[in-house]
Amino acid sequence: MSSESMLCLYNLETPMRDGTILRGDLYRPAEDGCWPVLLLRTVFRKRDFSRSFLQYDPAYYVRRGYAVFIQDVRGLGESDGEFDRFTADGPDGYDTVEWLAAQTWCTGAVGMFGSYFSGYLQIMAALEAPPHLRAVCPMQTSVSINRDCDNRGFLFSSHIGWCMSRLISRLHDGRYDPETTKRMLPRLLSWLRDYPVSQLSALPLSSMPALQDTPFPLLEDYRRHLLEGFDDFTLLHKEGRDADLTRMKVPAFYVAGWYDSSRTPLIDHCMTQRRCGVDSRVLIAPWQPGEPPARPDSALENGVYAVDLQSEFVSWFDHFLKDAPSPDFPPVRYFTPSGASCFSGTVWPSSSASYRVDLADMTLLSDLPDTHAAGASFRHFPAKPLPYPGYGVSRLPDTADERRLIFISDPLPEDLCVCGLVRASVLLSSDARDADVMLSLGDLSPGESFAASRFFRFCDGAVRASYAAGWNRQPLQTGEIRPAEILLGHVRYTIPSGHRLVAEFSGSAFPKYDVNHGTCARPASDPVMVNSCVTLYPENRDGFFLDLPLC
C-alpha cells in the first residue's frame, strides 16, 4: 500500500515510566488506517532534522506504507527532562516503542533506524526487549566495551566535542536562565571550533576549560565517566559497553562505512547474533565517516552510489513488520573502498592462511640508527604528538621523522588480498613507564620516489602497553620487553602486484587517541609528560614478522 499524501503531526507527547514527557513528530499517510511505525530517536533536534533527512526522509517511507516517528531524546529539542547519556537510553526506547504500538494508527509492529547515537539508541532499546520491536537498522555505531578494536586504556577523550554540541543545543533551546546562556554559549561555541587544542591539549586533562566551574551536569558526567572512569567497569556497565549481544533477539541490519571504525564491532555484533540464531546482517559500504551515503534520487544523478540504502531498509522492514519475503541481500557484504567490488557471504571470513612479512627485509625510513637485528626505535614527545593520519589517499612524509618507523616492502610479485581481522603482535620496551604503539598499513603505488608515490592507508590500530594484558594497569619496568597485540580491524583490501606494502609505527595519533604521558599515572590528573624512546623487537631469532589474513 502506498499513499500520495502525508499527514504531519508535531510534538506528540509520549509519557515515560518516570512521568517525563518526550515529544516526537509523526509522519503518516493522510487517509484513515493503521501502519507499521519506524522510530528514529535523535539528539539532533527533530525540528531541524529535516535539513538532513537523507536516507531517513519520512516521505519515502510513507509512500511505501509506513508511519515514521522522529523523537527528541530526553532533555534535548522539545522533550522534557535532563539529558543524561546512558541512564535512560534503554528504558526510554522501550517505553516509546510500546507507546507507539498501542496507538490506533499503528499495526502493533515497530522498527527503528538511525545513524551514530541514534544507532546506539536502537541497540540499547533492543536489549530491553520491548515486545513490539520487530527489527532495527543501526548505522555507523556500536556497542563495544573497547569502542574500537580492543583499545584498552585509551580515554575516548574527543567525546568532549560531542558533549559541548549537545549543550549548545540546550542553550539555544532556552533550557537555562538568561545569565547562564549569555555567559556560557559564546564560550562553548569558541571552544568547540578547535576542541583538540582548546580542550584536549590541557595539562592535566581534567583542567580543560570546559570542565572548570561548569553549571552543566553533562560535563561533570564527562569528567567522571570518560576521563576518570574510563576503565571503571561500574561506569562502563552504565554506558552499556559491556552489553551481552547474545541477549539481543531483535533482528538487526547493521550498516557502516568502509572508513568507519564501527565496521569492526558491527561485524562482530552481526556474527554474534547469527550464532544465536537471529537473522541479522551487515553491510560495509564505501563512504567516509560523517559522509552521507549517496542516494539514487540525489540532486545529481551521477551514479556514484554503491547501495540503495533506502530500498534495502524498506526490504528489511517489509519482511519483519509486514511479513513480506526475506530480503534478497546476503548476510555479509563488504565493499572495497572504491565500491568497484564486494565480498558477500553468510559469515565474515576467518582466514587460516596468512601472508607473513619479515620487517627486517623491508626498507626502513628513520632518522635513528638502523638497528633491525636488535630492534628498531622511535621517539615519543607527548607535548608534540603526531596527528591522526586517517584512512584514504595521502603521501608518505618527504623527510624522515624520528617519531615514526616506516617499513616499506619490495614491490609485490602478485596481488595481495587482505581479508579478515588484521592483527599484529609486537614486542616492545620503553625508557618510560608507559608507551603507545600505533600501527597503520598502507598501499604504496609505483613512482619516481616513495614521497612522490600515491599512498593509501587502509587500516590502523593501537595498543597501550600498560593495558596490553587486560584492564588492570601494569606499568612498564626498566629493561622489560613486553608482548602486545594490535588489532587493526576487519578489512578486505587488495594491494595490486607491483605496489608496496607500508607499515607505519608511531607513539601517537592525536586526537583519535589521547596522548600517552609516559608516566602510567591517571591521565586526567597527570601534569607530567615524559619524552621517551620506544623500541620494537623481532618476535624471535627467526625474524620480525607481520601476519596478514588472506582471502
PLY file of the C-alpha trace (Angstrom):
ply
format ascii 1.0
element vertex 551
property float x
property float y
property float z
element edge 550
property int vertex1
property int vertex2
end_header
0.00 0.00 0.00
1.25 3.49 -0.78
-0.02 6.99 -0.12
0.01 10.06 -2.34
-0.43 12.46 0.61
1.20 12.68 4.02
-0.14 13.93 7.34
2.37 15.55 9.72
1.56 15.82 13.43
4.08 17.69 15.56
5.09 17.28 19.19
3.05 14.22 20.05
3.62 13.59 23.75
4.98 10.24 24.85
4.99 9.56 28.63
7.93 7.67 30.11
7.67 5.36 33.12
9.03 8.08 35.45
6.47 10.63 34.22
8.85 12.55 31.94
7.24 13.63 28.65
9.15 13.12 25.42
7.91 14.63 22.16
8.04 13.37 18.61
6.82 14.29 15.14
4.63 11.79 13.32
4.56 11.43 9.54
1.92 9.05 8.19
-0.39 8.54 5.22
-3.20 11.08 5.28
-6.02 8.55 4.88
-7.52 6.70 7.83
-5.84 3.43 8.68
-3.01 1.89 10.64
0.57 1.23 9.61
3.82 -0.21 10.92
5.87 2.55 12.55
9.56 3.34 12.01
11.05 5.11 15.03
14.09 7.39 14.94
15.24 8.80 18.29
17.66 11.70 17.85
19.93 14.05 19.79
19.97 16.45 16.83
16.62 18.19 17.46
13.81 16.89 15.32
12.62 20.36 14.34
15.91 20.89 12.46
16.32 17.28 11.37
14.55 17.81 8.04
17.67 19.56 6.73
19.49 16.24 6.87
16.77 13.60 6.40
18.79 11.93 3.60
18.10 8.18 3.76
15.62 8.80 6.63
13.31 11.08 4.62
9.85 10.28 6.08
8.05 10.86 2.78
9.94 7.99 1.18
8.67 5.52 3.78
5.15 6.97 3.99
4.76 6.36 0.25
5.67 2.74 0.95
3.07 2.22 3.64
4.82 3.22 6.87
4.37 5.83 9.55
7.59 7.50 10.75
8.03 8.88 14.28
11.05 11.14 14.94
11.53 11.81 18.63
13.77 14.18 20.59
15.56 12.19 23.30
15.15 13.14 26.93
16.42 16.64 27.67
17.01 17.75 24.08
14.89 19.53 21.49
11.32 19.68 22.74
11.44 16.70 25.11
11.37 17.26 28.86
13.91 16.08 31.39
17.66 16.34 31.86
19.89 14.97 29.11
21.93 12.21 30.75
23.64 9.81 28.43
23.21 6.13 29.14
20.88 6.26 32.18
17.56 6.39 30.30
18.54 5.30 26.79
17.22 1.73 27.01
14.11 2.30 29.16
13.04 5.38 27.15
13.40 3.37 23.94
11.31 0.55 25.38
8.56 2.91 26.59
8.43 4.75 23.26
8.18 1.54 21.23
5.35 0.21 23.38
3.50 3.56 23.35
3.68 3.64 19.54
2.46 0.04 19.27
-0.64 0.92 21.32
-1.75 3.81 19.08
-4.79 3.37 16.86
-2.77 4.29 13.76
-0.15 1.58 14.40
-0.47 -2.07 13.43
1.46 -3.01 16.57
4.71 -3.56 14.62
7.58 -1.12 15.27
11.05 -0.86 13.74
13.92 1.53 14.50
16.57 3.14 12.34
19.12 5.98 12.51
22.86 6.70 12.46
25.54 7.32 15.09
23.96 7.93 18.52
20.55 7.08 17.03
22.07 3.72 16.08
23.38 3.20 19.60
19.91 4.01 20.98
18.43 1.22 18.85
20.75 -1.37 20.37
20.01 -0.10 23.89
16.27 -0.34 23.22
16.58 -3.82 21.66
18.47 -5.10 24.70
15.45 -4.09 26.81
13.37 -6.48 24.64
10.20 -4.44 24.06
7.59 -6.96 22.79
6.58 -4.91 19.73
10.06 -4.04 18.44
10.40 -6.29 15.39
13.63 -5.11 13.68
16.33 -2.42 13.81
18.86 -0.84 11.41
21.76 0.56 13.47
24.09 2.56 11.24
27.67 3.73 11.89
27.60 2.95 15.61
28.45 0.16 18.03
28.13 -1.23 21.50
31.60 -2.44 22.36
33.38 -2.19 25.68
36.60 -1.41 23.87
35.00 1.02 21.44
37.44 0.35 18.61
39.42 -2.85 18.14
40.10 -3.64 21.80
41.85 -0.35 22.56
42.01 -0.86 26.31
43.16 2.10 28.36
42.53 4.86 25.82
40.32 7.66 27.05
37.98 8.38 24.13
38.68 11.97 25.14
37.47 13.59 21.91
33.88 12.95 23.06
34.12 16.33 24.83
33.24 17.97 21.49
30.06 15.89 21.24
29.06 16.88 24.78
29.62 20.57 24.08
27.48 20.33 20.94
24.59 18.89 22.96
24.90 21.71 25.50
24.91 24.33 22.75
21.62 22.82 21.52
20.16 23.04 25.04
21.26 26.66 25.38
19.72 27.53 22.02
16.51 25.84 23.18
16.27 28.17 26.19
16.72 25.48 28.84
18.93 27.67 31.03
18.46 31.06 32.60
19.48 34.12 30.54
22.60 34.79 32.61
23.93 31.25 32.11
23.12 31.38 28.39
24.83 34.75 27.95
27.92 33.58 29.82
28.32 30.04 28.50
27.03 29.99 24.92
29.88 32.12 23.43
32.45 30.11 25.37
31.16 26.75 24.21
30.93 27.91 20.60
34.51 29.20 20.75
35.86 26.06 22.42
34.06 23.75 20.01
35.68 25.33 16.93
39.01 23.75 17.84
38.38 21.46 20.79
41.53 19.31 20.27
43.56 22.43 21.02
41.20 24.29 23.35
40.34 21.22 25.48
42.33 18.07 24.74
45.70 19.82 25.00
45.05 20.88 28.60
47.56 19.63 31.16
46.27 17.75 33.06
43.20 16.82 31.03
40.85 17.50 33.94
41.89 21.17 33.76
40.36 21.64 30.29
38.39 24.92 30.31
35.01 23.31 29.62
35.22 21.38 32.90
36.04 24.34 35.13
33.23 25.86 37.20
30.68 24.31 34.88
26.94 24.62 35.53
26.27 21.58 33.36
25.79 18.07 34.85
26.67 16.61 31.44
30.23 17.94 31.68
30.57 16.75 35.26
29.47 13.34 33.99
32.06 13.57 31.20
34.79 14.22 33.76
33.68 11.36 35.99
32.85 8.87 33.28
35.22 9.34 30.35
38.24 10.95 31.99
38.41 9.48 35.46
36.43 6.28 34.98
37.39 5.12 31.50
38.49 1.74 32.92
35.92 1.57 35.74
33.57 -1.31 34.98
30.76 0.21 37.03
30.68 3.16 34.63
31.32 1.01 31.59
28.28 -1.02 32.53
26.20 2.14 32.82
27.31 3.08 29.32
26.23 -0.31 28.02
29.64 -1.05 26.56
29.79 -4.47 28.19
26.38 -5.39 26.80
25.91 -9.09 26.06
24.79 -9.17 22.42
23.76 -12.80 22.79
20.71 -11.38 24.66
19.66 -9.26 21.70
16.92 -11.19 19.92
15.72 -8.33 17.70
16.93 -8.83 14.08
19.42 -6.12 13.14
20.66 -4.85 9.79
24.00 -3.22 10.65
25.48 -0.62 8.28
28.84 1.17 8.38
31.21 2.97 6.05
34.43 1.34 4.95
36.45 4.07 6.69
34.43 3.89 9.90
35.99 2.25 12.95
32.48 1.00 13.79
32.80 -1.52 10.95
34.70 -3.95 13.20
32.28 -4.09 16.17
29.26 -4.13 13.83
30.63 -7.19 12.01
31.20 -8.79 15.41
27.69 -7.83 16.59
26.17 -9.40 13.48
28.15 -12.61 13.77
27.29 -12.89 17.48
23.57 -12.61 16.74
23.74 -15.04 13.84
25.48 -17.63 16.01
22.50 -17.27 18.36
20.04 -17.96 15.55
18.93 -14.34 14.97
18.59 -13.21 11.34
20.99 -10.27 11.39
23.01 -8.85 8.50
25.85 -6.40 7.98
26.83 -4.06 5.15
30.19 -2.24 4.98
29.90 0.28 2.14
32.44 2.66 0.57
31.87 6.02 2.25
33.77 8.20 4.70
32.88 8.78 8.38
30.28 11.52 8.59
29.68 11.42 4.83
26.02 10.95 3.95
25.71 7.87 1.75
24.82 8.87 -1.80
21.19 8.32 -2.78
19.92 7.19 -6.18
17.44 10.08 -6.11
20.02 12.72 -5.18
20.09 16.12 -6.88
22.88 14.97 -9.19
22.19 11.64 -10.85
25.85 10.74 -11.06
25.59 7.02 -10.36
28.18 7.19 -7.59
26.16 5.29 -5.01
27.01 1.64 -4.47
23.94 0.67 -2.45
20.39 2.00 -2.45
20.08 2.07 1.33
16.51 3.33 1.39
15.32 0.44 -0.75
17.23 -2.05 1.41
15.79 -0.57 4.61
12.30 -1.00 3.15
13.02 -4.62 2.19
14.27 -5.28 5.71
11.29 -3.71 7.43
8.77 -5.18 4.96
9.93 -8.64 5.97
9.80 -8.18 9.73
6.97 -5.64 10.04
4.74 -6.72 7.13
5.56 -10.44 6.77
6.94 -9.94 3.25
9.57 -12.36 1.87
13.07 -12.20 3.31
15.37 -9.56 1.71
17.44 -10.96 -1.13
20.75 -9.44 0.04
23.22 -11.81 1.77
24.07 -11.70 5.48
27.53 -10.19 4.97
28.62 -7.65 2.36
31.88 -5.76 2.43
32.71 -3.36 -0.42
36.16 -2.28 -1.49
36.88 1.43 -0.85
36.14 2.32 -4.46
32.87 0.40 -4.44
34.06 -1.49 -7.52
33.73 -4.93 -5.97
32.08 -6.53 -3.00
32.61 -9.61 -0.86
29.37 -11.34 0.07
28.66 -14.46 2.05
26.91 -15.96 5.04
29.74 -15.33 7.54
32.60 -12.87 7.73
35.69 -14.80 6.62
38.06 -16.10 9.25
41.13 -16.98 7.24
43.60 -19.66 8.26
46.03 -18.55 5.54
48.26 -15.55 6.09
50.92 -13.53 4.33
53.98 -13.25 6.55
56.11 -10.16 6.06
59.56 -10.02 7.68
60.06 -6.36 8.57
63.82 -6.96 8.57
63.58 -7.44 4.79
61.78 -4.11 4.31
63.29 -0.68 3.76
63.24 1.36 6.99
62.91 5.14 6.82
64.14 6.68 10.09
66.49 9.31 11.49
67.56 6.84 14.16
70.30 4.26 13.59
69.13 1.23 11.63
69.23 -1.49 14.29
66.98 -4.02 12.62
68.64 -7.05 14.09
68.29 -5.97 17.72
65.15 -3.90 17.24
64.00 -0.58 15.82
63.12 2.54 17.80
61.05 5.70 17.53
60.79 8.73 19.79
57.64 9.92 21.54
57.24 13.57 22.55
53.91 13.93 24.40
53.89 17.72 24.02
54.24 17.34 20.22
52.05 14.37 19.25
51.71 13.24 15.68
48.27 13.91 14.18
45.99 11.01 13.33
46.51 10.50 9.58
43.14 8.91 8.83
42.34 6.48 6.03
42.48 7.03 2.33
44.87 8.73 -0.09
47.84 10.71 1.24
51.60 10.93 0.84
54.39 9.43 2.83
56.43 12.01 4.75
59.03 13.50 2.41
61.61 13.59 5.21
62.44 11.05 7.89
60.88 11.72 11.30
62.30 10.19 14.47
58.72 9.93 15.81
57.88 7.28 13.19
59.12 3.93 11.96
58.11 3.40 8.34
58.79 0.00 6.78
58.36 -0.36 3.01
58.33 -3.72 1.27
59.76 -4.62 -2.13
57.24 -4.46 -4.99
54.78 -7.32 -4.56
55.17 -10.07 -7.18
51.39 -10.67 -7.30
48.14 -9.23 -5.97
47.80 -9.45 -2.19
44.19 -9.65 -0.97
44.00 -8.92 2.76
40.75 -10.26 4.19
39.70 -10.76 7.80
40.60 -9.35 11.18
44.08 -7.87 10.83
46.34 -8.32 13.87
49.94 -7.53 14.64
51.98 -8.92 17.52
54.79 -6.76 18.81
57.44 -6.94 21.48
58.15 -3.51 22.92
60.14 -1.70 25.56
60.40 1.92 26.60
62.59 4.04 28.83
59.34 5.47 30.25
56.74 3.81 32.48
54.19 3.52 29.69
54.07 3.65 25.90
51.66 3.50 22.99
52.28 1.80 19.67
50.14 2.93 16.75
50.31 0.92 13.53
48.77 1.74 10.17
49.05 -0.29 6.97
49.03 1.17 3.51
49.41 0.56 -0.20
52.20 2.48 -1.99
51.85 2.72 -5.76
54.87 2.76 -8.10
56.51 6.17 -8.53
59.75 8.02 -9.02
60.24 8.16 -5.25
58.47 6.98 -2.11
57.44 10.53 -1.21
56.03 11.19 -4.69
54.04 7.96 -4.88
50.35 7.65 -4.09
49.92 6.21 -0.61
46.61 4.70 0.55
46.12 3.83 4.24
43.57 1.04 4.59
43.61 0.09 8.28
45.07 1.11 11.62
45.10 0.19 15.29
46.82 0.93 18.58
47.86 -0.62 21.87
48.69 0.97 25.23
51.44 -1.04 26.89
50.11 -0.66 30.44
46.82 -2.29 29.36
48.26 -4.80 26.89
47.42 -7.78 29.12
44.00 -6.65 30.35
42.06 -3.93 32.17
44.41 -3.87 35.19
47.03 -1.22 34.54
50.62 -2.54 34.68
53.50 -0.02 34.39
56.49 -0.92 32.26
59.58 -1.83 34.24
63.12 -0.76 33.38
64.52 -3.13 30.78
61.25 -5.03 30.40
60.28 -6.28 26.95
56.51 -6.70 26.87
54.41 -8.57 24.28
51.35 -6.78 22.93
48.77 -7.38 20.23
47.47 -4.63 17.96
44.08 -5.16 16.31
43.63 -3.17 13.09
40.05 -4.11 12.36
38.16 -6.16 9.80
39.49 -5.45 6.32
39.05 -6.58 2.74
41.59 -4.82 0.56
43.73 -5.87 -2.41
47.22 -4.45 -2.90
47.99 -4.83 -6.63
51.14 -6.52 -7.87
53.98 -4.04 -8.31
52.75 -1.98 -5.37
54.44 -1.97 -1.96
53.10 -2.70 1.49
53.82 0.04 4.05
53.77 -0.48 7.84
53.99 2.74 9.85
54.61 2.67 13.63
54.46 5.66 15.96
53.67 6.61 19.55
50.75 8.97 18.94
47.78 9.63 16.65
46.07 12.68 18.11
43.17 13.31 18.67
41.82 9.87 17.78
43.83 8.58 20.73
44.66 10.58 23.84
48.37 11.32 24.33
50.34 8.90 26.50
52.30 10.91 29.10
54.75 8.06 29.69
54.22 8.12 33.47
51.49 5.46 33.82
49.65 7.88 36.12
45.95 8.58 35.68
45.87 10.86 32.59
43.06 13.07 33.87
45.15 14.24 36.84
48.68 13.85 35.46
50.51 17.17 34.79
53.81 15.47 33.87
54.94 14.49 30.37
57.98 12.32 29.73
59.80 12.17 26.41
60.71 8.60 25.63
62.24 6.12 23.23
60.14 3.08 22.31
61.82 0.02 20.81
60.17 -2.79 18.86
61.89 -6.17 18.76
61.79 -9.23 16.50
59.46 -11.98 17.70
62.34 -14.40 17.89
65.68 -15.10 16.27
63.96 -16.03 13.03
62.66 -12.56 12.26
60.46 -9.56 12.79
57.09 -10.52 11.28
53.74 -9.02 10.36
50.99 -11.54 9.57
48.12 -10.55 7.28
45.00 -12.73 6.80
44.44 -13.71 3.18
41.30 -14.36 1.16
0 1
1 2
2 3
3 4
4 5
5 6
6 7
7 8
8 9
9 10
10 11
11 12
12 13
13 14
14 15
15 16
16 17
17 18
18 19
19 20
20 21
21 22
22 23
23 24
24 25
25 26
26 27
27 28
28 29
29 30
30 31
31 32
32 33
33 34
34 35
35 36
36 37
37 38
38 39
39 40
40 41
41 42
42 43
43 44
44 45
45 46
46 47
47 48
48 49
49 50
50 51
51 52
52 53
53 54
54 55
55 56
56 57
57 58
58 59
59 60
60 61
61 62
62 63
63 64
64 65
65 66
66 67
67 68
68 69
69 70
70 71
71 72
72 73
73 74
74 75
75 76
76 77
77 78
78 79
79 80
80 81
81 82
82 83
83 84
84 85
85 86
86 87
87 88
88 89
89 90
90 91
91 92
92 93
93 94
94 95
95 96
96 97
97 98
98 99
99 100
100 101
101 102
102 103
103 104
104 105
105 106
106 107
107 108
108 109
109 110
110 111
111 112
112 113
113 114
114 115
115 116
116 117
117 118
118 119
119 120
120 121
121 122
122 123
123 124
124 125
125 126
126 127
127 128
128 129
129 130
130 131
131 132
132 133
133 134
134 135
135 136
136 137
137 138
138 139
139 140
140 141
141 142
142 143
143 144
144 145
145 146
146 147
147 148
148 149
149 150
150 151
151 152
152 153
153 154
154 155
155 156
156 157
157 158
158 159
159 160
160 161
161 162
162 163
163 164
164 165
165 166
166 167
167 168
168 169
169 170
170 171
171 172
172 173
173 174
174 175
175 176
176 177
177 178
178 179
179 180
180 181
181 182
182 183
183 184
184 185
185 186
186 187
187 188
188 189
189 190
190 191
191 192
192 193
193 194
194 195
195 196
196 197
197 198
198 199
199 200
200 201
201 202
202 203
203 204
204 205
205 206
206 207
207 208
208 209
209 210
210 211
211 212
212 213
213 214
214 215
215 216
216 217
217 218
218 219
219 220
220 221
221 222
222 223
223 224
224 225
225 226
226 227
227 228
228 229
229 230
230 231
231 232
232 233
233 234
234 235
235 236
236 237
237 238
238 239
239 240
240 241
241 242
242 243
243 244
244 245
245 246
246 247
247 248
248 249
249 250
250 251
251 252
252 253
253 254
254 255
255 256
256 257
257 258
258 259
259 260
260 261
261 262
262 263
263 264
264 265
265 266
266 267
267 268
268 269
269 270
270 271
271 272
272 273
273 274
274 275
275 276
276 277
277 278
278 279
279 280
280 281
281 282
282 283
283 284
284 285
285 286
286 287
287 288
288 289
289 290
290 291
291 292
292 293
293 294
294 295
295 296
296 297
297 298
298 299
299 300
300 301
301 302
302 303
303 304
304 305
305 306
306 307
307 308
308 309
309 310
310 311
311 312
312 313
313 314
314 315
315 316
316 317
317 318
318 319
319 320
320 321
321 322
322 323
323 324
324 325
325 326
326 327
327 328
328 329
329 330
330 331
331 332
332 333
333 334
334 335
335 336
336 337
337 338
338 339
339 340
340 341
341 342
342 343
343 344
344 345
345 346
346 347
347 348
348 349
349 350
350 351
351 352
352 353
353 354
354 355
355 356
356 357
357 358
358 359
359 360
360 361
361 362
362 363
363 364
364 365
365 366
366 367
367 368
368 369
369 370
370 371
371 372
372 373
373 374
374 375
375 376
376 377
377 378
378 379
379 380
380 381
381 382
382 383
383 384
384 385
385 386
386 387
387 388
388 389
389 390
390 391
391 392
392 393
393 394
394 395
395 396
396 397
397 398
398 399
399 400
400 401
401 402
402 403
403 404
404 405
405 406
406 407
407 408
408 409
409 410
410 411
411 412
412 413
413 414
414 415
415 416
416 417
417 418
418 419
419 420
420 421
421 422
422 423
423 424
424 425
425 426
426 427
427 428
428 429
429 430
430 431
431 432
432 433
433 434
434 435
435 436
436 437
437 438
438 439
439 440
440 441
441 442
442 443
443 444
444 445
445 446
446 447
447 448
448 449
449 450
450 451
451 452
452 453
453 454
454 455
455 456
456 457
457 458
458 459
459 460
460 461
461 462
462 463
463 464
464 465
465 466
466 467
467 468
468 469
469 470
470 471
471 472
472 473
473 474
474 475
475 476
476 477
477 478
478 479
479 480
480 481
481 482
482 483
483 484
484 485
485 486
486 487
487 488
488 489
489 490
490 491
491 492
492 493
493 494
494 495
495 496
496 497
497 498
498 499
499 500
500 501
501 502
502 503
503 504
504 505
505 506
506 507
507 508
508 509
509 510
510 511
511 512
512 513
513 514
514 515
515 516
516 517
517 518
518 519
519 520
520 521
521 522
522 523
523 524
524 525
525 526
526 527
527 528
528 529
529 530
530 531
531 532
532 533
533 534
534 535
535 536
536 537
537 538
538 539
539 540
540 541
541 542
542 543
543 544
544 545
545 546
546 547
547 548
548 549
549 550
